[in-house]
Amino acid sequence: MRTLTVELQDRSYPIFIGPGLLQNIRLIQPYLKGPQAILITNDTVSQWYLKPTLNALKQLDLKQVDIHIIADGEQHKTLETFEQIQSALLKKGHHRNTTLIALGGGVTGDITGFAAACYQRGVNFIQIPTTLLAQVDSSVGGKTGVNHPLGKNMIGAFHQPTCVLIDTLALRTLPQRELAAGTAEIIKYGLIYSESFFIWLEENIEKLIALDPETVTEAIEQSCAIKAEIVGQDEQEQGLRAILNLGHTFGHAIETGLGFGQWLHGEAVALGLLMACDLSERIGWLDNSIGKRLKHLLQTLTLPTTLPKNLSTEQILSLMKLDKKVLNDSIRLVLLRSLGHAVVTEDFLTDQLIKTLNTFTTPTTLSS
């Protein structure tokens, strides 16, 4: 087992990474704040991990352990699902010292964290991510929330977990498509923060896809270490943390435009990364070899490198204007100054952005 710490002074918390950690659930015992807990999972993950996790939880010093199962998929990351969790907490009589335990992927973790942030104005929660994307990204850092039909993650709160338990063996039950989507977020860390990590990924991508245990653990640890360092410096995204959104403004627009659940989050982010590289090249910051190397990695993973024909430049641009980073009606994007160096900027021309979008969509007559 490897352990990292997200350094947030009195709210610091550990990330436990290793094989078989679901069998060692006692690791979370010190991070349960009271005698009650509710395990929140989805109807896919529950088939694999509900029974063993529930049995393990019953061995802890808890007087009450409840279960709430939500529907699986991004399309269910809604206020309606959030309200169902609140109702379950109230009906089961959970108090302010209860603990919500999220067992599942990013949707489960995000909505559980948001429910914890709001129930009685904030209660304890623990992340047990079971997808690669959740293990390397959404389970760490305290971003919680739900989607709105007009935009992804537009309703939410910063609410940190008290610990994160990552069982690398859970990845064995993931479809290949989910693994590839999660790997896109891993690639992002190399692009924004570590050239050496990006090179390591290029050298080890085949072993990562094959779930070689040492490679998987190393990739997860390095990704979490980078995110923990950034979050420790900028918890609520007032500056540095925004670089974690490389490709996400494009990606969120793609997800919203297609309809939540049509593409996986990591698939949309993968194409968003490629778009960000393209725009970074257009404004003269990035050598075009980086985009070519990135595209090769994405193609190795069979991740999308072009948009479906039913999404136009005009649609994507319109949806990008709803992004949370928009300030004074100006689109701000995370772009690359160089490999391993990302910045948040509005230092690009609308025409350059349109040319980038046209590269990946059916060209339109839209102009600046």
Secondary structure, 3 states (H helix, E strand, C coil): CEEEEECCHHHCEEEEEECCHHHHHHHHHHHCCCCEEEEEEECCHHHHHHHHHHHHHCCCCCCEEEEEEECCCHHHCCHHHHHHHHHHHHHCCCCCCCEEEEEECHHHHHHHHHHHHHHHHCCEEEEEECCHHHHHHHCCCCEEEEEECCEEEEEEEECCCCCEEEEHHHHHHCCHHHHHHHHHHHHHHHHHHCHHHHHHHHHHHHHHHCCCHHHHHHHHHHHHHHHHHHHHHCCCCCCHHHHHHCCHHHHHHHHHHHCCCCCCHHHHHHHHHHHHHHHHHHCCCCCHHHHHHHHHHHHHCCCCCCCCCCCEHHHHHHHHCCCCCCECCECCEEEEEECCEEEEECCCCHHHHHHHHHHHCECCCCCC
